[in-house]
Amino acid sequence: MDVAALSRHAARELGEETGVEQPAEGLTLWCLTRGTNGNVGVQFLAPSRPAPLLCERFTALLSSETARDNDPELDRMALLRSETDLTARGGTHVDYLEPVIHRYFAS
C-alpha cells in the first residue's frame, strides 16, 4: 500500500470509529510503530478539533449504531491530555499505543 491508500483507509476508520469525518488529504502521516507481537501501526494526525465536538460526534455515532441494532466498534472514547492519562485509565489497549502517546506528548 502507498501513503495515499493508507490515508484513505485511516480517514474511513476515523469516521467509522469516532463519527468524525475527515478527507484523507487532510491527514498527515506521523509515525509507524511495531508492537511487541509484531503488529504494525500506521498513525496519521488529523486537524485539531474542540473536545466537545469530538464527544458530540462520537455520541451521535453510538446513538445511530444502537438505533440500527448494530454493535458499535467502540463503546467509549477517552481524550488524553497527558501521558499519565493513559496509565490512569487502565484497561487493555494495543501494545504500540503507549510509545505513540509518549512520542506525541514529547513533541
Contacts in CASP RR format, 6 or more apart in sequence:
PFRMAT RR
TARGET T0000
AUTHOR 0000-0000-0000
METHOD contacts of the structure
MODEL  1
MDVAALSRHAARELGEETGVEQPAEGLTLWCLTRGTNGNVGVQFLAPSRP
APLLCERFTALLSSETARDNDPELDRMALLRSETDLTARGGTHVDYLEPV
IHRYFAS
1 9 0 8 1.000
3 29 0 8 1.000
4 24 0 8 1.000
6 29 0 8 1.000
6 42 0 8 1.000
6 44 0 8 1.000
7 24 0 8 1.000
7 25 0 8 1.000
7 26 0 8 1.000
7 27 0 8 1.000
7 29 0 8 1.000
7 44 0 8 1.000
8 24 0 8 1.000
10 24 0 8 1.000
10 27 0 8 1.000
10 42 0 8 1.000
10 44 0 8 1.000
11 22 0 8 1.000
11 23 0 8 1.000
11 24 0 8 1.000
11 26 0 8 1.000
11 27 0 8 1.000
14 20 0 8 1.000
14 21 0 8 1.000
14 22 0 8 1.000
14 27 0 8 1.000
14 46 0 8 1.000
15 21 0 8 1.000
15 22 0 8 1.000
15 61 0 8 1.000
16 73 0 8 1.000
17 73 0 8 1.000
17 74 0 8 1.000
18 54 0 8 1.000
18 57 0 8 1.000
18 58 0 8 1.000
18 61 0 8 1.000
18 74 0 8 1.000
18 77 0 8 1.000
19 57 0 8 1.000
19 58 0 8 1.000
19 60 0 8 1.000
19 61 0 8 1.000
20 46 0 8 1.000
20 49 0 8 1.000
20 54 0 8 1.000
20 57 0 8 1.000
20 58 0 8 1.000
22 46 0 8 1.000
22 47 0 8 1.000
26 46 0 8 1.000
26 47 0 8 1.000
27 44 0 8 1.000
27 45 0 8 1.000
27 46 0 8 1.000
28 44 0 8 1.000
28 45 0 8 1.000
29 42 0 8 1.000
29 43 0 8 1.000
29 44 0 8 1.000
30 43 0 8 1.000
30 44 0 8 1.000
30 45 0 8 1.000
31 43 0 8 1.000
31 100 0 8 1.000
31 103 0 8 1.000
32 40 0 8 1.000
32 41 0 8 1.000
32 42 0 8 1.000
32 43 0 8 1.000
33 40 0 8 1.000
33 41 0 8 1.000
33 43 0 8 1.000
33 96 0 8 1.000
33 99 0 8 1.000
33 100 0 8 1.000
34 40 0 8 1.000
34 41 0 8 1.000
34 96 0 8 1.000
35 41 0 8 1.000
35 94 0 8 1.000
35 95 0 8 1.000
35 96 0 8 1.000
36 95 0 8 1.000
37 95 0 8 1.000
39 94 0 8 1.000
39 95 0 8 1.000
39 96 0 8 1.000
41 94 0 8 1.000
41 96 0 8 1.000
43 100 0 8 1.000
51 79 0 8 1.000
54 77 0 8 1.000
54 79 0 8 1.000
55 77 0 8 1.000
55 79 0 8 1.000
58 77 0 8 1.000
61 72 0 8 1.000
62 72 0 8 1.000
62 75 0 8 1.000
65 71 0 8 1.000
65 72 0 8 1.000
66 72 0 8 1.000
78 85 0 8 1.000
78 89 0 8 1.000
80 86 0 8 1.000
80 101 0 8 1.000
82 105 0 8 1.000
83 101 0 8 1.000
83 102 0 8 1.000
83 105 0 8 1.000
86 93 0 8 1.000
86 97 0 8 1.000
86 98 0 8 1.000
86 101 0 8 1.000
END
